[in-house]
Amino acid sequence: MIGIAIGSISAFVIIQVLVSIFFKWGSSSKVRWLWCFVVANILAFISTWFLMIAYKHLNANITYGVSMGVSFILTQIAFSLIFKSKLSYMQWVLLFIITAGMSLFTFFGF
């Protein structure tokens, strides 16, 4: 059951990073706005399905914390790489703190 939850959370996170990239990419051009909006929302719908599967197999608080935390961290890194929006030293420190907090939240949640 944990394997299903981890797989579902992983799928959710990957798709959510893509959703954020499509929203950002679409917001930078009137030509891409509509189709990026549609694609991102279809992907968001699919990712929600994976999140619901994870909820079924794992504690809801842990599922939500890990899913949203990892999605946030990876989206920040993806934005900095793809859209060349550099993260400051303090932002990297804060991403590390979020990672540490999320890890503690998860490991002490069982």
Residue pairs with C-beta under 8 A, 6 or more apart in sequence:
1 57
1 58
2 57
2 58
4 53
4 54
4 57
5 53
5 54
5 57
5 58
5 63
8 50
8 51
8 53
8 54
8 57
9 50
9 51
9 54
9 58
9 63
9 66
9 67
9 70
11 47
11 50
12 47
12 50
12 51
12 54
12 67
12 71
13 67
13 70
13 71
13 74
15 43
15 44
15 46
15 47
15 50
16 44
16 47
16 67
16 71
16 75
17 71
17 74
17 75
17 78
18 40
18 43
19 40
19 43
19 44
19 47
20 40
20 71
20 75
20 78
20 79
21 75
21 78
21 79
21 82
22 36
22 37
22 39
22 40
22 43
23 36
23 37
23 40
24 79
24 83
25 32
25 36
26 32
26 33
26 34
26 35
26 36
26 37
26 40
27 33
27 36
51 63
51 67
54 63
54 67
55 63
59 109
59 110
61 109
62 105
62 106
62 109
62 110
65 102
65 105
65 106
65 109
66 102
66 106
69 98
69 99
69 101
69 102
70 102
72 98
73 95
73 98
73 99
76 87
76 91
76 95
77 87
77 95
79 85
80 86
80 87
87 95
